[in-house]
Amino acid sequence: MSARLYFFIGVGALLFVPVYKTITHLPPFMGILLGLGIMWW
């Protein structure tokens, strides 16, 4: 994958953290770990 795609996935994961916290009521670090897991996959 290109570096630009990784950048946009990373920014999208960071912006998704508040949404994830609101929906699941879990701590924000869980959303960050989910974003990292998606990027790692």
mmCIF file as Biopython writes it, N, C-alpha, C and O atoms, coordinates in Angstrom:
data_model
#
loop_
_atom_site.group_PDB
_atom_site.id
_atom_site.type_symbol
_atom_site.label_atom_id
_atom_site.label_alt_id
_atom_site.label_comp_id
_atom_site.label_asym_id
_atom_site.label_entity_id
_atom_site.label_seq_id
_atom_site.pdbx_PDB_ins_code
_atom_site.Cartn_x
_atom_site.Cartn_y
_atom_site.Cartn_z
_atom_site.occupancy
_atom_site.B_iso_or_equiv
_atom_site.auth_seq_id
_atom_site.auth_asym_id
_atom_site.pdbx_PDB_model_num
ATOM 1   N N  . MET A ? 1  ? 0.828   -1.187 0.000  1.0 0.0 1  A 1 
ATOM 2   C CA . MET A ? 1  ? 0.000   0.000  0.000  1.0 0.0 1  A 1 
ATOM 3   C C  . MET A ? 1  ? 0.874   1.253  0.000  1.0 0.0 1  A 1 
ATOM 4   O O  . MET A ? 1  ? 2.044   1.227  0.382  1.0 0.0 1  A 1 
ATOM 5   N N  . SER A ? 2  ? 0.278   2.313  -0.430 1.0 0.0 2  A 1 
ATOM 6   C CA . SER A ? 2  ? 1.050   3.550  -0.500 1.0 0.0 2  A 1 
ATOM 7   C C  . SER A ? 2  ? 1.036   4.258  0.853  1.0 0.0 2  A 1 
ATOM 8   O O  . SER A ? 2  ? 0.182   3.997  1.700  1.0 0.0 2  A 1 
ATOM 9   N N  . ALA A ? 3  ? 1.987   5.144  1.034  1.0 0.0 3  A 1 
ATOM 10  C CA . ALA A ? 3  ? 2.094   5.907  2.283  1.0 0.0 3  A 1 
ATOM 11  C C  . ALA A ? 3  ? 0.887   6.815  2.465  1.0 0.0 3  A 1 
ATOM 12  O O  . ALA A ? 3  ? 0.453   7.047  3.594  1.0 0.0 3  A 1 
ATOM 13  N N  . ARG A ? 4  ? 0.347   7.325  1.384  1.0 0.0 4  A 1 
ATOM 14  C CA . ARG A ? 4  ? -0.819  8.213  1.470  1.0 0.0 4  A 1 
ATOM 15  C C  . ARG A ? 4  ? -2.035  7.455  2.018  1.0 0.0 4  A 1 
ATOM 16  O O  . ARG A ? 4  ? -2.798  8.001  2.814  1.0 0.0 4  A 1 
ATOM 17  N N  . LEU A ? 5  ? -2.213  6.213  1.599  1.0 0.0 5  A 1 
ATOM 18  C CA . LEU A ? 5  ? -3.332  5.418  2.090  1.0 0.0 5  A 1 
ATOM 19  C C  . LEU A ? 5  ? -3.177  5.135  3.579  1.0 0.0 5  A 1 
ATOM 20  O O  . LEU A ? 5  ? -4.152  5.233  4.324  1.0 0.0 5  A 1 
ATOM 21  N N  . TYR A ? 6  ? -1.970  4.784  4.030  1.0 0.0 6  A 1 
ATOM 22  C CA . TYR A ? 6  ? -1.723  4.571  5.450  1.0 0.0 6  A 1 
ATOM 23  C C  . TYR A ? 6  ? -1.998  5.838  6.251  1.0 0.0 6  A 1 
ATOM 24  O O  . TYR A ? 6  ? -2.547  5.771  7.351  1.0 0.0 6  A 1 
ATOM 25  N N  . PHE A ? 7  ? -1.626  6.974  5.712  1.0 0.0 7  A 1 
ATOM 26  C CA . PHE A ? 7  ? -1.872  8.243  6.387  1.0 0.0 7  A 1 
ATOM 27  C C  . PHE A ? 7  ? -3.359  8.469  6.588  1.0 0.0 7  A 1 
ATOM 28  O O  . PHE A ? 7  ? -3.784  8.815  7.690  1.0 0.0 7  A 1 
ATOM 29  N N  . PHE A ? 8  ? -4.156  8.281  5.548  1.0 0.0 8  A 1 
ATOM 30  C CA . PHE A ? 8  ? -5.589  8.528  5.663  1.0 0.0 8  A 1 
ATOM 31  C C  . PHE A ? 8  ? -6.280  7.496  6.544  1.0 0.0 8  A 1 
ATOM 32  O O  . PHE A ? 8  ? -7.239  7.831  7.239  1.0 0.0 8  A 1 
ATOM 33  N N  . ILE A ? 9  ? -5.818  6.258  6.532  1.0 0.0 9  A 1 
ATOM 34  C CA . ILE A ? 9  ? -6.376  5.261  7.446  1.0 0.0 9  A 1 
ATOM 35  C C  . ILE A ? 9  ? -6.054  5.634  8.891  1.0 0.0 9  A 1 
ATOM 36  O O  . ILE A ? 9  ? -6.906  5.493  9.768  1.0 0.0 9  A 1 
ATOM 37  N N  . GLY A ? 10 ? -4.844  6.103  9.145  1.0 0.0 10 A 1 
ATOM 38  C CA . GLY A ? 10 ? -4.452  6.505  10.493 1.0 0.0 10 A 1 
ATOM 39  C C  . GLY A ? 10 ? -5.243  7.700  10.990 1.0 0.0 10 A 1 
ATOM 40  O O  . GLY A ? 10 ? -5.696  7.708  12.135 1.0 0.0 10 A 1 
ATOM 41  N N  . VAL A ? 11 ? -5.415  8.700  10.156 1.0 0.0 11 A 1 
ATOM 42  C CA . VAL A ? 11 ? -6.194  9.879  10.544 1.0 0.0 11 A 1 
ATOM 43  C C  . VAL A ? 11 ? -7.654  9.481  10.757 1.0 0.0 11 A 1 
ATOM 44  O O  . VAL A ? 11 ? -8.299  9.955  11.692 1.0 0.0 11 A 1 
ATOM 45  N N  . GLY A ? 12 ? -8.163  8.625  9.905  1.0 0.0 12 A 1 
ATOM 46  C CA . GLY A ? 12 ? -9.541  8.151  10.074 1.0 0.0 12 A 1 
ATOM 47  C C  . GLY A ? 12 ? -9.725  7.378  11.368 1.0 0.0 12 A 1 
ATOM 48  O O  . GLY A ? 12 ? -10.753 7.508  12.031 1.0 0.0 12 A 1 
ATOM 49  N N  . ALA A ? 13 ? -8.725  6.568  11.733 1.0 0.0 13 A 1 
ATOM 50  C CA . ALA A ? 13 ? -8.796  5.822  12.988 1.0 0.0 13 A 1 
ATOM 51  C C  . ALA A ? 13 ? -8.787  6.765  14.180 1.0 0.0 13 A 1 
ATOM 52  O O  . ALA A ? 13 ? -9.507  6.538  15.152 1.0 0.0 13 A 1 
ATOM 53  N N  . LEU A ? 14 ? -7.976  7.831  14.119 1.0 0.0 14 A 1 
ATOM 54  C CA . LEU A ? 14 ? -7.947  8.802  15.219 1.0 0.0 14 A 1 
ATOM 55  C C  . LEU A ? 14 ? -9.276  9.552  15.330 1.0 0.0 14 A 1 
ATOM 56  O O  . LEU A ? 14 ? -9.741  9.827  16.436 1.0 0.0 14 A 1 
ATOM 57  N N  . LEU A ? 15 ? -9.876  9.879  14.214 1.0 0.0 15 A 1 
ATOM 58  C CA . LEU A ? 15 ? -11.153 10.577 14.241 1.0 0.0 15 A 1 
ATOM 59  C C  . LEU A ? 15 ? -12.295 9.652  14.664 1.0 0.0 15 A 1 
ATOM 60  O O  . LEU A ? 15 ? -13.332 10.129 15.126 1.0 0.0 15 A 1 
ATOM 61  N N  . PHE A ? 16 ? -12.119 8.342  14.512 1.0 0.0 16 A 1 
ATOM 62  C CA . PHE A ? 16 ? -13.142 7.368  14.859 1.0 0.0 16 A 1 
ATOM 63  C C  . PHE A ? 16 ? -13.195 7.090  16.362 1.0 0.0 16 A 1 
ATOM 64  O O  . PHE A ? 16 ? -14.195 6.570  16.856 1.0 0.0 16 A 1 
ATOM 65  N N  . VAL A ? 17 ? -12.130 7.431  17.095 1.0 0.0 17 A 1 
ATOM 66  C CA . VAL A ? 17 ? -12.051 7.118  18.532 1.0 0.0 17 A 1 
ATOM 67  C C  . VAL A ? 17 ? -13.222 7.717  19.323 1.0 0.0 17 A 1 
ATOM 68  O O  . VAL A ? 17 ? -13.840 6.983  20.094 1.0 0.0 17 A 1 
ATOM 69  N N  . PRO A ? 18 ? -13.561 9.001  19.181 1.0 0.0 18 A 1 
ATOM 70  C CA . PRO A ? 18 ? -14.710 9.513  19.950 1.0 0.0 18 A 1 
ATOM 71  C C  . PRO A ? 18 ? -16.029 8.826  19.586 1.0 0.0 18 A 1 
ATOM 72  O O  . PRO A ? 18 ? -16.881 8.614  20.450 1.0 0.0 18 A 1 
ATOM 73  N N  . VAL A ? 19 ? -16.193 8.483  18.313 1.0 0.0 19 A 1 
ATOM 74  C CA . VAL A ? 19 ? -17.404 7.775  17.883 1.0 0.0 19 A 1 
ATOM 75  C C  . VAL A ? 19 ? -17.459 6.402  18.542 1.0 0.0 19 A 1 
ATOM 76  O O  . VAL A ? 19 ? -18.506 5.985  19.037 1.0 0.0 19 A 1 
ATOM 77  N N  . TYR A ? 20 ? -16.328 5.703  18.545 1.0 0.0 20 A 1 
ATOM 78  C CA . TYR A ? 20 ? -16.236 4.375  19.159 1.0 0.0 20 A 1 
ATOM 79  C C  . TYR A ? 20 ? -16.567 4.452  20.645 1.0 0.0 20 A 1 
ATOM 80  O O  . TYR A ? 20 ? -17.295 3.606  21.164 1.0 0.0 20 A 1 
ATOM 81  N N  . LYS A ? 21 ? -16.032 5.470  21.334 1.0 0.0 21 A 1 
ATOM 82  C CA . LYS A ? 21 ? -16.293 5.622  22.768 1.0 0.0 21 A 1 
ATOM 83  C C  . LYS A ? 21 ? -17.765 5.903  23.022 1.0 0.0 21 A 1 
ATOM 84  O O  . LYS A ? 21 ? -18.335 5.367  23.973 1.0 0.0 21 A 1 
ATOM 85  N N  . THR A ? 22 ? -18.390 6.725  22.203 1.0 0.0 22 A 1 
ATOM 86  C CA . THR A ? 22 ? -19.802 7.051  22.380 1.0 0.0 22 A 1 
ATOM 87  C C  . THR A ? 22 ? -20.687 5.822  22.158 1.0 0.0 22 A 1 
ATOM 88  O O  . THR A ? 22 ? -21.662 5.616  22.881 1.0 0.0 22 A 1 
ATOM 89  N N  . ILE A ? 23 ? -20.347 5.015  21.168 1.0 0.0 23 A 1 
ATOM 90  C CA . ILE A ? 23 ? -21.176 3.852  20.838 1.0 0.0 23 A 1 
ATOM 91  C C  . ILE A ? 23 ? -20.992 2.736  21.866 1.0 0.0 23 A 1 
ATOM 92  O O  . ILE A ? 23 ? -21.976 2.150  22.316 1.0 0.0 23 A 1 
ATOM 93  N N  . THR A ? 24 ? -19.754 2.434  22.243 1.0 0.0 24 A 1 
ATOM 94  C CA . THR A ? 24 ? -19.482 1.263  23.082 1.0 0.0 24 A 1 
ATOM 95  C C  . THR A ? 24 ? -19.329 1.586  24.560 1.0 0.0 24 A 1 
ATOM 96  O O  . THR A ? 24 ? -19.415 0.678  25.387 1.0 0.0 24 A 1 
ATOM 97  N N  . HIS A ? 25 ? -19.104 2.849  24.927 1.0 0.0 25 A 1 
ATOM 98  C CA . HIS A ? 25 ? -18.863 3.271  26.312 1.0 0.0 25 A 1 
ATOM 99  C C  . HIS A ? 25 ? -17.620 2.596  26.906 1.0 0.0 25 A 1 
ATOM 100 O O  . HIS A ? 25 ? -17.541 2.384  28.116 1.0 0.0 25 A 1 
ATOM 101 N N  . LEU A ? 26 ? -16.673 2.267  26.061 1.0 0.0 26 A 1 
ATOM 102 C CA . LEU A ? 26 ? -15.387 1.720  26.504 1.0 0.0 26 A 1 
ATOM 103 C C  . LEU A ? 26 ? -14.369 2.858  26.566 1.0 0.0 26 A 1 
ATOM 104 O O  . LEU A ? 26 ? -14.605 3.925  26.001 1.0 0.0 26 A 1 
ATOM 105 N N  . PRO A ? 27 ? -13.236 2.644  27.248 1.0 0.0 27 A 1 
ATOM 106 C CA . PRO A ? 27 ? -12.214 3.691  27.316 1.0 0.0 27 A 1 
ATOM 107 C C  . PRO A ? 27 ? -11.660 4.024  25.927 1.0 0.0 27 A 1 
ATOM 108 O O  . PRO A ? 27 ? -11.658 3.171  25.039 1.0 0.0 27 A 1 
ATOM 109 N N  . PRO A ? 28 ? -11.191 5.260  25.738 1.0 0.0 28 A 1 
ATOM 110 C CA . PRO A ? 28 ? -10.699 5.676  24.421 1.0 0.0 28 A 1 
ATOM 111 C C  . PRO A ? 28 ? -9.513  4.850  23.922 1.0 0.0 28 A 1 
ATOM 112 O O  . PRO A ? 28 ? -9.352  4.680  22.714 1.0 0.0 28 A 1 
ATOM 113 N N  . PHE A ? 29 ? -8.675  4.329  24.839 1.0 0.0 29 A 1 
ATOM 114 C CA . PHE A ? 29 ? -7.519  3.568  24.356 1.0 0.0 29 A 1 
ATOM 115 C C  . PHE A ? 29 ? -7.942  2.305  23.623 1.0 0.0 29 A 1 
ATOM 116 O O  . PHE A ? 29 ? -7.179  1.783  22.812 1.0 0.0 29 A 1 
ATOM 117 N N  . MET A ? 30 ? -9.149  1.801  23.893 1.0 0.0 30 A 1 
ATOM 118 C CA . MET A ? 30 ? -9.633  0.629  23.159 1.0 0.0 30 A 1 
ATOM 119 C C  . MET A ? 30 ? -9.884  0.982  21.690 1.0 0.0 30 A 1 
ATOM 120 O O  . MET A ? 30 ? -9.615  0.177  20.799 1.0 0.0 30 A 1 
ATOM 121 N N  . GLY A ? 31 ? -10.398 2.183  21.445 1.0 0.0 31 A 1 
ATOM 122 C CA . GLY A ? 31 ? -10.600 2.632  20.067 1.0 0.0 31 A 1 
ATOM 123 C C  . GLY A ? 31 ? -9.285  2.838  19.348 1.0 0.0 31 A 1 
ATOM 124 O O  . GLY A ? 31 ? -9.165  2.543  18.159 1.0 0.0 31 A 1 
ATOM 125 N N  . ILE A ? 32 ? -8.286  3.353  20.078 1.0 0.0 32 A 1 
ATOM 126 C CA . ILE A ? 32 ? -6.959  3.542  19.489 1.0 0.0 32 A 1 
ATOM 127 C C  . ILE A ? 32 ? -6.349  2.188  19.131 1.0 0.0 32 A 1 
ATOM 128 O O  . ILE A ? 32 ? -5.763  2.028  18.061 1.0 0.0 32 A 1 
ATOM 129 N N  . LEU A ? 33 ? -6.490  1.219  20.029 1.0 0.0 33 A 1 
ATOM 130 C CA . LEU A ? 33 ? -5.964  -0.120 19.749 1.0 0.0 33 A 1 
ATOM 131 C C  . LEU A ? 33 ? -6.692  -0.773 18.580 1.0 0.0 33 A 1 
ATOM 132 O O  . LEU A ? 33 ? -6.079  -1.493 17.791 1.0 0.0 33 A 1 
ATOM 133 N N  . LEU A ? 34 ? -7.989  -0.528 18.464 1.0 0.0 34 A 1 
ATOM 134 C CA . LEU A ? 34 ? -8.729  -1.047 17.317 1.0 0.0 34 A 1 
ATOM 135 C C  . LEU A ? 34 ? -8.202  -0.448 16.014 1.0 0.0 34 A 1 
ATOM 136 O O  . LEU A ? 34 ? -8.017  -1.158 15.025 1.0 0.0 34 A 1 
ATOM 137 N N  . GLY A ? 35 ? -7.962  0.863  16.022 1.0 0.0 35 A 1 
ATOM 138 C CA . GLY A ? 35 ? -7.392  1.509  14.829 1.0 0.0 35 A 1 
ATOM 139 C C  . GLY A ? 35 ? -6.022  0.979  14.478 1.0 0.0 35 A 1 
ATOM 140 O O  . GLY A ? 35 ? -5.718  0.769  13.304 1.0 0.0 35 A 1 
ATOM 141 N N  . LEU A ? 36 ? -5.182  0.758  15.493 1.0 0.0 36 A 1 
ATOM 142 C CA . LEU A ? 36 ? -3.861  0.176  15.231 1.0 0.0 36 A 1 
ATOM 143 C C  . LEU A ? 36 ? -3.962  -1.241 14.701 1.0 0.0 36 A 1 
ATOM 144 O O  . LEU A ? 36 ? -3.191  -1.646 13.831 1.0 0.0 36 A 1 
ATOM 145 N N  . GLY A ? 37 ? -4.918  -1.992 15.233 1.0 0.0 37 A 1 
ATOM 146 C CA . GLY A ? 37 ? -5.120  -3.359 14.728 1.0 0.0 37 A 1 
ATOM 147 C C  . GLY A ? 37 ? -5.551  -3.386 13.284 1.0 0.0 37 A 1 
ATOM 148 O O  . GLY A ? 37 ? -5.121  -4.247 12.517 1.0 0.0 37 A 1 
ATOM 149 N N  . ILE A ? 38 ? -6.400  -2.447 12.908 1.0 0.0 38 A 1 
ATOM 150 C CA . ILE A ? 38 ? -6.835  -2.368 11.509 1.0 0.0 38 A 1 
ATOM 151 C C  . ILE A ? 38 ? -5.671  -1.982 10.612 1.0 0.0 38 A 1 
ATOM 152 O O  . ILE A ? 38 ? -5.529  -2.513 9.511  1.0 0.0 38 A 1 
ATOM 153 N N  . MET A ? 39 ? -4.837  -1.056 11.079 1.0 0.0 39 A 1 
ATOM 154 C CA . MET A ? 39 ? -3.665  -0.656 10.277 1.0 0.0 39 A 1 
ATOM 155 C C  . MET A ? 39 ? -2.650  -1.785 10.177 1.0 0.0 39 A 1 
ATOM 156 O O  . MET A ? 39 ? -1.987  -1.940 9.152  1.0 0.0 39 A 1 
ATOM 157 N N  . TRP A ? 40 ? -2.528  -2.561 11.227 1.0 0.0 40 A 1 
ATOM 158 C CA . TRP A ? 40 ? -1.537  -3.647 11.238 1.0 0.0 40 A 1 
ATOM 159 C C  . TRP A ? 40 ? -1.960  -4.769 10.313 1.0 0.0 40 A 1 
ATOM 160 O O  . TRP A ? 40 ? -1.113  -5.426 9.706  1.0 0.0 40 A 1 
ATOM 161 N N  . TRP A ? 41 ? -3.277  -5.000 10.194 1.0 0.0 41 A 1 
ATOM 162 C CA . TRP A ? 41 ? -3.805  -6.069 9.379  1.0 0.0 41 A 1 
ATOM 163 C C  . TRP A ? 41 ? -3.527  -5.751 7.940  1.0 0.0 41 A 1 
ATOM 164 O O  . TRP A ? 41 ? -3.889  -6.526 7.055  1.0 0.0 41 A 1 
#
